[in-house]
Amino acid sequence: MSYGEVARIAGFPRHARMVSKAMCRSASQLPWYRVVRSDRTLAFELGSEPYNKQKGLLEKEGIHIINGKVVPLESDETVDLDKLLWGPPDI
């Protein structure tokens, strides 16, 4: 899910940067690695340590990355944001 999609579903369309700031400022650990750029690429420079960490965590959850882009799950406009960002449970 992209930062923009999170913002839209949370009721704040066109506020993608707000999602990033909120995630950074949260007192609890958030699943930051599940949020990607609008073009479905990972949020870090290709090959960097954070990139490899995000990629590894996503792949551990069964997410496919092809040509540097996350393959999106089936789109559903009524998606439950909590379920999408917080589930599945940690492995």
Protein Blocks (a to p, Z undefined) as FASTA:
>chain_A
ZZklmmmmnopghilmmmmmmmmmpmbdcdfklpccfkopafbdehiaklmmmmmmmmmn
opaceehiacdddddfkbcfklmmmmccdZZ
